[in-house]
Amino acid sequence: MRWELLMPFAMVPVFWAGVCLIVAKVSGWVRLAELYRAESEPVGGTRFGWQFLRIGWCDYNGCMTMRVSAEGLYLAVWPVFVGHAALLIPWSQLRLVKESRTR
């Protein structure tokens, strides 16, 4: 089989990684990771899987894991999202800016 025929299949992961890196940068996730990168997931607290979250203009629909612990709010997306390091945001850094309801 000629390698030229396999090239489009090899480019799919490269394209996906590029899109994920752009989304991480534009949404602000990279900036948050510079400040609040988590080395590991906290042990205690309550874990919520398959959550929805919006950061900037980017919606993370159903791919978010959140853990509420004494240390802070832990946020992580599925490993296929290249460039999205897990976050642990201390409670002292969180505040309510504006409450809104969609319905």
C-alpha positions, 0 to 999 in steps of 0.5 A: 500500500502506498504511503500517500493513501495513509497520509489523510488518516495520519493527519487526523490526530495532528489536526485534532491536537492543533485544534485543541491547542488553539481552543486551550489558548483562545478560551483562557485555559492556558492562562488558568493553567499557568496559575492553577495547574494541578499536580494531581486530583485531590483525594477528598471531597465530592467528584462530579463527572460528565459536567458542563462548563463554559470558559470564555467562549468555549463550552466544555459539554459533558467532558469535564470532571469537577471535584469540590474539595477542601483545597479548592475546585478541581477541573479536568477534561478528557485526556484527548483534549491536548493542551488542557492541563488539570486545574486546582483553583483555591477557594480564595481565588473564586468569586461570583461575578454575575448570576444568570439563568438560561431559562 
